């Protein structure tokens, strides 16, 4: 499904939030708020038909968003 690596919004040690591509050693960009980081990462994920993983302050995955063609869409569409 993904053309490029999935995007992760993760907390950094300085109280900031970073956007990282899966498997990358360095962050793509750092932000002062999680909201700003999520908005930036969402644009990348949509552009690349990949997934966005939003982590909480403790590092666990809090939310996940998929973009692009889903081969198994949910059946409960409105």
C-alpha positions in Angstrom: 0.0 0.0 0.0 2.6 2.5 1.0 4.9 4.1 -1.6 7.2 5.4 1.1 7.8 4.8 4.8 5.0 5.4 7.3 5.1 8.6 9.3 5.4 8.6 13.1 4.7 11.6 15.5 6.8 10.9 18.6 7.8 12.9 21.7 11.3 14.0 21.9 13.4 14.4 25.0 13.2 18.2 25.1 9.4 18.3 25.5 8.9 18.8 21.7 7.3 16.5 19.1 9.1 15.1 16.1 7.9 13.6 12.8 9.9 10.6 11.7 9.7 8.3 8.8 9.7 4.6 9.7 13.3 3.3 9.9 14.9 6.8 9.8 17.7 7.6 12.2 16.9 11.4 12.3 13.6 13.3 12.6 12.1 14.9 9.5 11.1 18.0 11.5 10.5 19.0 15.2 7.6 21.0 16.5 6.6 22.6 19.8 3.2 21.0 19.9 1.8 17.6 18.9 -1.0 19.2 16.9 1.5 21.0 14.6 3.5 17.8 14.2 0.4 15.7 13.4 -0.7 18.3 10.8 2.7 18.2 9.1 2.9 14.4 9.2 -0.7 14.0 7.9 0.3 16.0 4.7 3.2 13.7 4.1 1.2 10.6 4.7 -1.6 11.7 2.4 0.8 12.8 -0.4 2.6 9.4 -0.2 -0.5 7.1 0.4 1.1 5.8 3.6 0.1 5.5 7.2 0.4 8.0 10.1 1.1 6.7 13.6 0.5 9.2 16.5 2.3 8.3 19.7 1.4 9.5 23.2 3.9 11.0 25.7 4.8 7.5 26.9 5.7 6.4 23.4 2.7 4.0 22.9 0.7 4.3 19.7 -2.4 6.5 20.5 -3.9 6.7 17.0 -3.4 5.4 13.5 -4.6 6.9 10.2 -4.3 5.2 6.8 -4.3 7.1 3.5 -4.4 5.7 0.0 -6.2 2.7 -1.5 -7.3 0.3 1.2 -7.7 -3.2 -0.2 -9.9 -4.2 2.7 -12.2 -1.2 3.5 -14.5 -1.3 6.5 -18.0 -2.6 5.7 -19.8 -0.2 8.1 -19.7 2.8 5.7 -22.2 5.6 6.2 
